């Protein structure tokens, strides 16, 4: 058996959620509904990493995310 290649470049994520880091409490953003699963993961990561709180709601065919604190 051949060894697996370890230096394969990983594809870039379809969408970057770094913009969540710049949200101030009370601000919101609208994301595409197709990114819902990865958006939830990004929100959970930031809540655990920074202690920031977010809430989300389906809105205008997408997902609106508010930073609460």
CORNORHU-V110783 format. One record per residue. RES is the residue in one letter. PHI is phi in degrees with one decimal (999 if undefined). D_CENTER is the distance of its C-alpha to the mean C-alpha in whole Angstrom. Layout:
res->RES phi->PHI d_center->D_CENTER
res->RES phi->PHI d_center->D_CENTER
This chain:
res->X phi->999 d_center->38
res->X phi->-85.3 d_center->36
res->X phi->-76.0 d_center->34
res->X phi->-69.7 d_center->30
res->X phi->-73.3 d_center->29
res->X phi->-102.3 d_center->27
res->X phi->-105.6 d_center->26
res->X phi->-80.7 d_center->24
res->X phi->-71.1 d_center->22
res->X phi->-81.0 d_center->18
res->X phi->-68.5 d_center->17
res->X phi->-70.6 d_center->14
res->X phi->-61.7 d_center->10
res->X phi->-64.1 d_center->11
res->X phi->-145.8 d_center->8
res->X phi->-94.6 d_center->7
res->X phi->-109.2 d_center->4
res->X phi->-62.7 d_center->7
res->X phi->-62.5 d_center->9
res->X phi->-62.2 d_center->7
res->X phi->-67.7 d_center->10
res->X phi->-91.2 d_center->12
res->X phi->-68.5 d_center->12
res->X phi->-98.9 d_center->16
res->X phi->-53.0 d_center->17
res->X phi->96.9 d_center->18
res->X phi->-85.9 d_center->16
res->X phi->-139.7 d_center->13
res->X phi->-137.4 d_center->11
res->X phi->-109.5 d_center->12
res->X phi->-114.0 d_center->9
res->X phi->-67.9 d_center->11
res->X phi->-64.0 d_center->12
res->X phi->-65.0 d_center->12
res->X phi->-97.4 d_center->8
res->X phi->-58.8 d_center->8
res->X phi->-63.3 d_center->8
res->X phi->-70.4 d_center->6
res->X phi->-65.2 d_center->3
res->X phi->-61.1 d_center->6
res->X phi->-64.2 d_center->6
res->X phi->-64.9 d_center->3
res->X phi->-66.2 d_center->5
res->X phi->-61.0 d_center->8
res->X phi->-58.5 d_center->8
res->X phi->-69.2 d_center->9
res->X phi->-64.4 d_center->11
res->X phi->-76.1 d_center->13
res->X phi->-71.6 d_center->13
res->X phi->-108.1 d_center->14
res->X phi->78.6 d_center->15
res->X phi->-74.5 d_center->13
res->X phi->-117.7 d_center->13
res->X phi->-129.0 d_center->11
res->X phi->-133.6 d_center->12
res->X phi->-138.8 d_center->11
res->X phi->-151.7 d_center->14
res->X phi->-68.7 d_center->15
res->X phi->-156.3 d_center->17
res->X phi->52.7 d_center->18
res->X phi->75.9 d_center->17
res->X phi->-144.2 d_center->14
res->X phi->-121.7 d_center->11
res->X phi->-93.4 d_center->12
res->X phi->-117.8 d_center->10
res->X phi->-110.9 d_center->12
res->X phi->-90.7 d_center->13
res->X phi->-90.7 d_center->16
res->X phi->-150.6 d_center->17
